[in-house]
Every structure is written in structure tokens, then in C-alpha cells.
């Protein structure tokens, strides 16, 4: 009896766990048994491995082969175990030298002709192997970008390449630190709506959630799509996080430029599609929007149960999924931009007459629960555009307004960084001056604000003060924050 031992990686959510693949070849009828994996997955894997070995110039042993994947209670629901199983069979049958693959971790799907393909979650497995000091053997088709910390990756194109010396994986793509917003996503393209533009600048500076409400055609969706151009460029650490999420969903990383995501979700989306789930667990829209923008248009049209799934992510920036067979945590640190009409017909408050009764309007607005509205920092009206404003000629120098907003945001971020370094222990509540504290107390008592709403008002006021580059939050800053929370 001969045996072999190879390592693999099981990707569960956005984490990777090392799996030990043991192979034994003994006398008996020719058969390949795989234990520690679901029978459905093992059946497909057996046929691919057998065909790949025979088409790669190797010989499939005509004896009894048993493959064990341990630990057995860890879900192994991806095709990335084809390559380590094939390697363990070839080592056990002495067709390749065991010393070359000692302590090696392999991950990849095999085609019937022996080609090694990239699988979802490959970057997560590569980072996990890098942290543990283990070399990962994978497809040379994988594209990770030029990430300096990935130095323990070996690439193979075909199973027959195992006969030759293994080569390090070459990565020619480079991450982009974010390009300036194109004219299509600049603020200058939107006529009027100065209050909504101001709200976007505040939201981009402080990372606040925004609700835009107004009649159809007032520019709510256009405003939401301009948020991406106001956000800070992606950092190196954020690039890795975004790349890991895309690795799970796409298997490889797209080429440059690498930008923050913008996910526009339709109101018919299910709860599982929004927050994630399934077997194996897959990230939902809120995770795909991590470090970017989640756009929910026609907010009251979302199912009540679906919309309330956002309570935890809006507060904590993550989503915890607990099911019978797994428990995973996905990141969900996004900026929510929601849009809604003021009434079912949409024309309340505009020049066109509204056909809705008070009961219909109340029922329509109650579709968005109080706990969700309480978590949205800025709630801004976007009024209908005056036709005279629409036909005004654009300024000769395009993007002047957008460039001014970008400069203002950069200055506010620099001031905030300096302020936190000077007074790292000061919280936002302590920055309120005496007049601002009195005004906030009166407003909270008159409007019955919750503790969360008060905290969010303080945060927004602090952001407005940063835009003015002032260390203290005054009544002027708090008044603007109150004006931007109209619901």
C-alpha cells in the first residue's frame, strides 16, 4: 500500500480553512472513492480527475484508490479540490516526486483534458497560505493584480506541467488608486438641486447614509450616481478587501482601474440576494457594495421583510449569517443612498396635482419602517426642476463645481485627520459648544428624536464643522444638520 498527503483550501464565506487530502492506493478492484466531501460533488470530481490524468500523459492507477478530505465536517462545496486530489494520486502512484510537493497547498479545477482552471475564492486562499507560510499551487490563469505580499504562489497551466519545475505565478496587472470622476459622473451635469448636492458633499466627507425624496424626474438617481466621484480614492488595504469579495464571486480580479463599487438594487430583490446566503454561502448585494455605494431606488416598493434586513449592516458595517450548517460573517461597510417619491402617484408638492388621499400617502410612507429611517443620517427633499433652470446654458468651464467640491472634501478630510491627531480622546459630543447643545436639546424634545437620531445629528454636525475647518460644532452647523433631516 502506498500513500500521499497534500493540502487544500476550503473557502467558507470570505475565510479559508486548510484541508488535508490523504490518498492511499491498495490492491483491489479499480475504483476511486472520495470521502469527506458530499457525494454529489465527489461524483463530478471523480470523472474530471480520471479524464485529466489520462489526458496529461500520466496513468490512472488500476487499483483501489481512497481519498480522504479532513476534517470531514467542514463544507467543501467548490471544485478547487480537483488539483490537490490529482496531485495526491500521482504522488501515491510515484508518477511525480513527493519531495517537490512536500507541505504544498493546491487549489484548482481540472478540465477533462487536464487544464487547470481558476476557482472562486482563490485570492482568499492565497492570502491565507501567505500568512501561514505555505506555498500555493494554482492556475496560472488567476489574476490577482500586483500585490506585493503574494510571494508564495506557483502557477501551472496544465496537469502535465507537474513533470517540469514549477514556476512562480506571474502577475502583470496593477491596482489603480482610483481615477478622477469622468464628466458623466460630475456634479456639474445636474442643473439646480443645490441642497441635494450639498448633502452629497457632506455624506461623502463623513460617510453618512442619504435618503432623497421628491417627484419623478427631479434627478434623484442622477444625484446618487454622482456620489462615487466624491468618495476618497481606494487605499491598498481596501483594494485587498474588494479583491477578495470579487474573488469569491468572479474567481479572478478584473483589470485596472480598480474603483469603489456602485450597486443599484431593484425593488424586487429577495432577502437572500440582498444580504447573502445560499449553500455554499455567497455574498449578497450589501457585501458587493462594501466600501462603495448601495443604491436603493423606489425605497417603499421593497418588501418590508427585505428592507428590514438592513438594520444590522447599517449600524455595524457587516452581516452575520447563521444557518443550520454554517455561520459566516460578510463585510458590508457601504454608504446607502435611497430614493423615494413623496406619494404613490409621485406628484405631491410639485406643480402637477396629486391624486392620492391622506390615507394612501400615509400607507405608502409607512412601508419604510421607522428603524430604517432612523438609521439614515441625511433625509433631503429633491424638488421638481423649474423648466427655466433646465434650459440654462452650462458654464464654459466644465466640472468647475465638481472640482470645487472635491477640493473642499479633501480639505475637510485633512482637517479631520489633524484634529484627531491633536485630540484623539475627544468624541463628537464633546465638540458641541454651549449654544449647540441647548439647540439640540430643544430640537430633540420638540421632535421626539431617539438617542440614535441625536447621535447621528451630532455626527453630521461634526462633518459640517470639518468642512468649515472649525474645531468646535456651533449652532450654525447643527441647524444645517437639522435641515438635512426633514423626515
Buried (B, 14 or more C-beta within 10 A) or exposed (E): EBBBBBBBBBBBBBBBBBBBBBBBBEEEEEEBEBEBBEEEBBEEBBEBBBBBBBBBEBEBBEBBBBBBBEEEEBBBBBBBBBBBBBBBBBBBBEBBEBEEBEEBBBBBBBBEEBBBBBBBBBBBBBBBBBEEEBBBBBBBBBBBBEBEEBEBBBBBBBBBBBBEEBEEBEBEBEBBBBEEBEEEBBBBBBBBBEBBBBBBBBBBBBBBBBBBBBBEEBBBBBBBBBBBBBBBEBEEEBBBBBBBBBBBEEBBBEEBEBBBBBBBBEBEBEBBBBBBBEEBBBBBBBBBBBBBBBBBBBBBBBBEEBBBBBBBBBEEBBBEBEEEEBEBBBBBBBBBBBBBBBBBBBBBBBEEEBEBEEEBBEEBBEBBEEBBBBBBBBBBBBBBBEEEEEEEEEEEEEBBBBBEBBEBBEBBBEBBEEBEEEEEEEEBBEBBBEEBBEBBEEBBEEEEBEEEBBBBBBBBBBBBBBBBBBEEBBBBBBBBBBEBBEE
